[in-house]
Amino acid sequence: MATVRLDQKSRALTRAIPASFDQALAKFFGSGPTDLNLAKVQHQAYREALLSAGVEVTVLPADNDLPDSIFVEDQAVVIDSHVLLPVPGHPSRVPEQPPIADFVTRQLSGTQVCRMHGEARMDGGDIIRLGDLFFVGRSSRTNDAGIEELRDLLTHLGHELRVVDIPGHALHLTSVSSTPTDSVIFAPEGYLPLDAFGDLPEGCEVKWMPNEEAYGCNTIGLPNGQVLVADGYPTVLAAVEAMGLEPVVLDMSQIRAADGSLTCCSLFY
């Protein structure tokens, strides 16, 4: 989940791959998964990497009626002591939310739960957090009404929100960026303008990666100094190592074929 700081990544929710995964929405990074067994192996390796890093991992059962349901990041936004339940940007994904919402609200008893209303639409994959600064992508899945509801929550919590326009050939903000630490953003050249994130706080920076490594810019930084990195992106890998962090390289080929990335598959809470 891209809306929690490193020190908040102690527990993660995931969801098993459904038998219908080959029917997942795919337009940007792939044309759909082709090997269900390999997808399950890759997803298991992903969960094991989180467990090895000391993260407590929960796996919800698969729902074969919902091909995209492994992408739990989109269904809830956890920010400090609040949970925002957005209306997903694609109608087919709306039924994925109830079991995730039920789980998160049970686990985080006493937290304030907010729900989006009316025409507001948002996928959790359009949000990243850099310390206490938040960015949201205006995309095909996240509209202005959704952004304003998120802004209202963040203003209440004392956080700043900045809007990044996502190009038509990208799905989410996290599809092409991430924060491997609380002070660094990875982003690909050519997808976003160099001033997309504005002036950052002192000690923070954007590390720009080659255009062809856009998918690799999605990483997950973990509290133990490890960073989950997709296989096949040497510049991203070298950048992680140069930061003195330990990369954990994962084969994400079948997840990528469904337009999914590393952060899509978990919800930290």
C-alpha positions in Angstrom: 0.0 0.0 0.0 1.5 3.3 -1.0 -0.3 5.4 1.6 1.6 4.2 4.7 5.1 5.1 5.9 7.8 2.5 6.2 7.4 2.2 9.9 3.7 1.4 9.4 4.3 -1.6 7.2 3.9 -4.4 9.8 0.8 -6.1 8.4 -0.4 -6.7 4.9 -3.6 -8.0 3.4 -3.5 -10.0 0.1 -6.0 -12.1 -1.8 -5.6 -15.4 -3.6 -5.6 -15.5 -7.4 -9.0 -16.6 -8.8 -9.5 -19.2 -11.5 -10.8 -16.4 -13.7 -7.5 -14.4 -13.5 -6.9 -14.9 -17.2 -10.0 -12.6 -17.8 -8.5 -9.7 -15.7 -8.7 -6.2 -17.2 -5.5 -5.6 -19.3 -4.6 -2.7 -21.5 -1.5 -1.0 -20.4 1.4 -3.4 -19.6 -0.1 -6.7 -21.0 -2.9 -8.4 -22.8 -3.9 -10.7 -20.0 -2.3 -13.5 -18.0 -1.7 -16.8 -19.9 -0.4 -19.1 -17.2 -2.6 -19.4 -14.1 -0.2 -21.8 -12.4 2.7 -19.5 -12.9 0.7 -16.6 -11.6 0.0 -18.5 -8.4 3.7 -19.3 -8.0 4.6 -15.7 -8.5 1.9 -14.5 -6.0 3.1 -17.0 -3.4 6.7 -15.9 -3.9 5.5 -12.3 -3.3 3.7 -13.2 -0.1 6.8 -15.2 1.1 9.0 -12.2 0.4 6.8 -10.1 2.7 6.8 -12.8 5.4 10.6 -13.1 5.2 10.8 -9.3 5.8 8.8 -9.7 9.0 5.5 -8.6 7.7 2.4 -10.4 9.0 0.5 -11.5 5.9 -3.2 -12.4 5.6 -4.6 -14.1 2.5 -8.3 -13.7 1.7 -9.9 -16.5 -0.3 -10.1 -16.1 -4.1 -13.4 -15.1 -5.7 -13.6 -16.7 -9.1 -16.3 -14.2 -10.1 -13.9 -11.3 -9.8 -10.9 -11.7 -12.1 -9.1 -8.6 -10.8 -9.7 -9.2 -7.1 -6.0 -9.9 -6.2 -5.3 -6.2 -6.6 -6.4 -5.2 -3.1 -4.6 -1.9 -3.1 -7.3 -0.2 -5.0 -10.1 -1.0 -2.6 -9.2 0.8 0.5 -7.0 3.7 1.5 -5.4 3.5 4.9 -4.1 6.8 6.2 -3.0 6.9 9.9 -6.1 6.3 11.9 -8.5 6.6 9.0 -9.8 4.3 6.3 -11.2 5.7 3.1 -13.3 3.3 1.0 -13.3 4.7 -2.5 -15.7 3.8 -5.3 -13.4 2.0 -7.8 -13.0 3.6 -11.2 -14.0 0.5 -13.2 -17.6 -0.8 -12.6 -16.5 -4.4 -12.7 -14.3 -3.9 -9.7 -16.9 -2.5 -7.3 -18.0 -5.9 -6.0 -14.4 -6.6 -4.8 -14.6 -4.2 -2.0 -17.0 -5.6 0.7 -14.7 -8.4 2.1 -11.7 -6.1 2.1 -13.7 -3.4 3.8 -15.0 -5.9 6.4 -11.5 -7.2 7.1 -9.8 -3.8 7.5 -12.5 -2.3 9.7 -12.4 -5.4 12.0 -8.6 -5.3 12.2 -8.5 -1.5 12.8 -11.3 -1.3 15.3 -11.8 2.3 16.5 -10.6 3.8 13.3 -12.8 6.3 11.4 -14.1 4.8 8.2 -15.1 7.2 5.4 -16.9 6.2 2.2 -16.9 8.0 -1.1 -20.2 9.2 -2.5 -22.0 10.3 -5.6 -19.8 10.7 -8.7 -16.5 10.4 -6.9 -14.3 7.6 -8.3 -10.9 6.5 -7.1 -8.5 3.5 -7.2 -6.1 3.3 -4.3 -3.4 2.7 -6.8 -3.5 6.3 -7.7 -2.0 7.5 -4.4 1.5 7.6 -3.1 2.9 9.0 0.1 6.3 10.7 0.7 6.6 11.1 4.4 3.6 13.3 5.2 3.2 14.6 1.6 0.6 12.8 -0.6 0.2 12.6 -4.4 -2.8 11.5 -6.3 -3.1 10.7 -9.9 -5.9 12.1 -12.0 -6.4 9.1 -14.3 -9.0 7.0 -16.1 -9.9 5.5 -12.8 -9.7 8.5 -10.5 -11.7 11.7 -11.2 -11.8 15.2 -9.7 -14.7 14.4 -7.4 -12.7 11.5 -5.9 -9.7 13.7 -5.6 -11.6 16.4 -3.7 -13.0 13.8 -1.2 -9.4 12.6 -0.6 -8.3 16.2 -0.2 -11.0 16.8 2.4 -9.7 13.8 4.5 -6.0 14.8 4.2 -6.7 18.4 5.1 -8.5 17.2 8.2 -5.5 15.1 9.0 -3.1 18.0 8.4 -1.5 16.6 5.2 -0.9 18.2 1.9 -2.2 16.7 -1.4 -0.8 17.3 -4.8 -2.4 16.2 -8.1 -0.4 14.5 -10.9 -2.0 14.1 -14.3 -1.5 10.5 -15.5 -1.0 10.1 -19.3 -3.4 8.0 -21.3 -0.9 5.2 -21.8 -0.6 4.6 -18.0 -3.1 3.1 -15.6 -2.3 4.5 -12.1 0.2 6.8 -10.4 1.7 3.7 -8.8 1.9 2.0 -12.2 4.8 4.3 -13.0 6.1 5.5 -9.6 6.7 4.5 -6.0 8.4 5.5 -2.8 11.1 2.9 -1.9 11.8 5.0 1.1 10.0 7.9 2.9 12.3 10.4 1.1 12.7 9.0 -2.5 10.3 8.7 -5.5 11.1 6.5 -8.4 9.5 7.7 -11.7 10.1 7.1 -15.4 11.3 9.7 -17.8 8.8 10.5 -20.5 5.7 9.4 -18.6 5.6 12.4 -16.3 7.0 15.9 -16.6 10.1 16.7 -14.5 8.1 19.1 -12.4 5.2 16.6 -11.8 5.9 16.3 -8.1 6.7 20.0 -7.4 9.2 21.2 -4.9 9.9 18.4 -2.4 10.8 18.8 1.3 14.5 19.1 2.1 16.2 15.7 1.9 13.7 14.3 -0.6 14.2 13.7 -4.3 12.8 12.1 -7.4 15.1 9.5 -9.0 14.2 9.4 -12.7 14.5 6.0 -14.5 14.6 5.2 -18.2 11.3 5.3 -20.0 11.6 1.6 -20.8 11.8 0.8 -17.1 8.5 2.4 -16.2 7.0 -0.8 -14.8 10.1 -1.3 -12.6 9.5 2.0 -10.9 6.8 0.3 -8.9 8.6 -1.0 -5.8 7.8 -1.7 -2.2 10.2 -0.4 0.5 10.1 -2.4 3.8 11.1 -1.4 7.3 14.1 -3.9 7.4 15.9 -2.1 4.6 14.7 -4.4 1.8 13.0 -3.3 -1.3 10.8 -5.5 -3.4 11.7 -5.0 -7.1 10.3 -6.5 -10.3 12.7 -8.7 -12.3 14.1 -7.2 -15.5 14.8 -3.6 -14.7 18.5 -3.1 -14.2 18.5 0.7 -13.7 15.9 0.5 -10.9 17.9 -2.4 -9.4 21.1 -0.5 -9.5 19.4 2.6 -7.9 18.1 0.5 -5.0 21.6 -0.9 -4.4 23.2 2.5 -4.6 20.9 3.7 -1.9 22.4 1.1 0.4 19.2 -1.0 0.4 18.8 -4.7 -0.3 16.7 -5.5 -3.4 14.5 -8.6 -3.4 13.8 -9.4 -7.0 10.5 -11.0 -7.9 9.2 -12.4 -11.2 6.0 -10.4 -11.9 5.4 -11.4 -15.5 1.9 -12.8 -15.1 0.9 -10.1 -12.7 2.2 -7.5 -15.1 0.1 -9.2 -17.9 -3.0 -8.2 -15.9 -1.7 -4.6 -15.6 -0.8 -5.3 -12.0 2.4 -4.2 -10.1 4.0 -5.0 -6.8 2.0 -2.5 -4.7 -1.3 -3.6 -6.3 -1.2 -7.0 -4.6 -1.1 -5.9 -1.0 -2.9 -3.5 1.4 -0.7 -2.5 4.3 -2.5 -1.5 7.5 
